[in-house]
Amino acid sequence: MAAFVKNTFFAALFLFLCGCTLTKFREPLKLDLPRESQHKYYVIDINADVPDANFKTFEEASVFQKEFAEYHDYVIVKADEKFSVYNMEVIKNER
């Protein structure tokens, strides 16, 4: 009887130590989530230093530019989140 208990104990210990092991690591999941843009599109009058509006997409900015084209000479400028006249880059047409 003692040999049976001893063998059962060693078999259970062997299965416990050698059973469920992780030998291969998986790659992290790659999620294709939309990311927030790091820049904005500013609509600014050519005679002004401060933009009149800012938008997340070029299309929204061009709609605003066309709506007020009768009264202003607007340009669309792409810049980082923080507006500065010196870090702007003029966008001709992004389409």
Summary of the structure (lengths in Angstrom):
residues: 95
radius of gyration: 32.0
end to end distance: 84.1
largest distance: 101.2
contacts: 173
relative contact order: 0.15
helix: 32%
strand: 20%
